[in-house]
Amino acid sequence: MRPPRAATAPVELKPSSSDGLLGWVRRLFRSDAPRARMVAPPRVRLGERMEIEWGLDCPEGNTAQIAVSLVGSEIARQRISARTGITVVSQRHVFRVLEIARAAPEPGLRLAYGRVAVVVPRRTSPSVVGQFFEIAWAIVIEASFRSAERGAEVLRESFPLTVLGAAA
């Protein structure tokens, strides 16, 4: 008997912000801060096709370029003991970047969006979570903005998803 397909119905994915608490506070208090949106299945199997819908709301309308990618990375954690206590140091290495979409919206447009299908590469590693090692997958949207008073700005938002092994 063949296992059921892993791809679930597309949902709006929650971002795991790469700029941490500072970025979250900036977006909370700046009403004109750009916001990214991603709709995709939260789980997909290796070799499976997945539909992705992305969007970027930029109230200032100064988006220069947008890139959407499927990114696989390995994360290694190491516990370090010292007199002051135990800390965990993480190192991230990106092993796969698959560009899904690239757009350059016209100046003045507030909204940019797209819909695209991508096949998750079959010959790669599925998601793995361990205490000191992890294989993590995410859909990453990067946008650069034209701004006279603030200089060049970049938004990088990561939307995690689970990649399961290929069906037998």
C-alpha positions in Angstrom: 0.0 0.0 0.0 1.3 3.4 -1.0 1.6 6.0 1.9 -0.6 9.1 1.6 0.7 12.2 0.0 2.5 14.6 2.5 1.4 17.8 0.8 -1.4 19.3 2.9 -3.7 22.1 1.9 -1.9 25.4 1.6 -2.1 27.7 4.6 -0.6 31.0 5.5 2.8 30.2 7.0 4.1 32.1 10.0 7.5 33.7 9.6 10.5 33.0 11.8 12.0 36.4 11.7 15.7 36.6 11.0 16.1 40.0 12.6 14.8 38.9 16.0 13.2 41.1 18.7 14.5 44.4 17.2 12.9 43.7 13.8 9.6 42.6 15.5 9.5 45.9 17.5 10.3 47.9 14.4 7.4 46.3 12.5 5.1 46.7 15.5 5.6 50.5 15.8 6.3 51.4 12.1 3.0 51.3 10.3 4.8 51.8 7.0 7.0 48.8 7.5 6.9 46.3 4.6 5.2 43.0 5.4 5.7 39.6 3.6 3.1 36.9 3.3 3.5 33.3 2.2 0.8 30.7 1.5 2.1 27.1 1.0 1.6 23.6 2.3 3.3 23.3 5.8 4.5 19.8 4.9 5.8 18.4 1.6 7.7 15.2 0.5 11.0 15.1 -1.4 10.2 15.0 -5.1 6.7 16.5 -4.7 5.3 19.5 -6.4 4.1 22.3 -4.2 2.1 25.5 -5.0 3.3 28.7 -3.4 1.6 32.1 -3.3 3.7 35.0 -2.0 3.0 38.6 -1.4 4.7 41.8 -0.2 2.9 44.8 1.1 5.1 47.9 1.0 3.1 51.1 1.9 5.8 53.4 0.5 5.8 51.6 -2.9 9.6 51.7 -3.1 10.3 48.0 -3.7 13.2 47.5 -6.0 13.6 43.7 -6.3 12.0 40.6 -4.7 13.5 37.1 -4.7 11.7 34.0 -3.3 13.8 30.8 -2.6 13.5 27.4 -1.1 16.4 27.1 1.3 17.8 24.0 3.1 20.3 24.5 5.9 22.0 22.4 8.5 22.3 23.7 12.1 24.9 22.3 14.5 24.7 23.2 18.2 27.5 22.8 20.7 27.2 23.1 24.5 30.0 25.1 26.0 30.5 25.0 29.8 32.3 27.7 31.7 32.4 29.2 35.1 29.5 31.5 34.2 27.2 28.7 33.1 26.4 26.7 30.1 25.8 28.3 26.7 24.7 26.7 23.4 26.5 28.0 20.3 24.8 27.4 17.0 26.3 27.3 13.5 24.2 27.4 10.3 25.3 26.2 6.9 23.1 26.5 3.9 23.4 23.5 1.7 20.7 24.1 -0.9 19.2 27.3 -2.4 16.6 26.9 -5.1 15.3 30.2 -6.5 11.6 30.0 -7.0 10.7 33.5 -8.2 12.2 36.9 -8.9 10.4 40.1 -9.5 11.1 43.8 -10.0 7.8 45.7 -9.4 7.2 49.1 -11.0 8.0 52.1 -8.8 5.0 53.3 -6.8 3.2 49.9 -6.6 2.3 49.1 -3.0 1.5 45.4 -3.5 3.6 42.7 -5.2 2.5 39.1 -5.4 3.0 36.0 -7.3 2.0 32.3 -7.6 4.4 29.6 -8.6 4.9 25.9 -8.4 8.1 24.2 -7.5 9.3 20.6 -7.1 11.2 19.9 -4.0 14.5 18.2 -5.1 14.3 14.4 -4.6 18.1 14.0 -4.1 18.5 16.0 -0.9 17.9 15.6 2.8 14.5 15.8 4.5 13.9 17.8 7.7 15.6 16.3 10.8 15.4 17.7 14.4 17.8 16.5 17.1 19.2 17.9 20.2 22.5 19.1 18.7 21.8 18.8 14.9 19.0 19.9 12.6 18.2 20.0 8.9 15.8 22.9 8.4 13.9 24.0 5.3 12.2 27.3 4.7 10.8 29.5 2.0 12.7 32.8 2.1 11.5 36.1 0.7 14.1 38.8 0.2 13.2 42.3 -0.9 15.3 45.4 -1.4 13.9 48.9 -1.3 14.8 52.3 -2.8 14.9 54.9 -0.1 16.5 58.4 -0.4 16.6 59.2 3.3 17.4 55.8 4.8 19.6 54.4 2.1 19.2 50.9 0.8 17.1 48.6 3.0 16.6 44.8 2.8 13.8 42.7 4.2 14.6 39.0 4.7 11.7 36.9 6.0 11.9 33.1 6.5 8.9 30.8 6.5 9.7 27.4 7.9 8.2 24.2 6.5 8.7 20.5 7.0 10.2 18.3 4.2 9.5 14.6 4.6 11.3 11.8 3.0 10.3 10.6 -0.5 7.4 8.2 -0.8 8.3 4.7 -1.6 
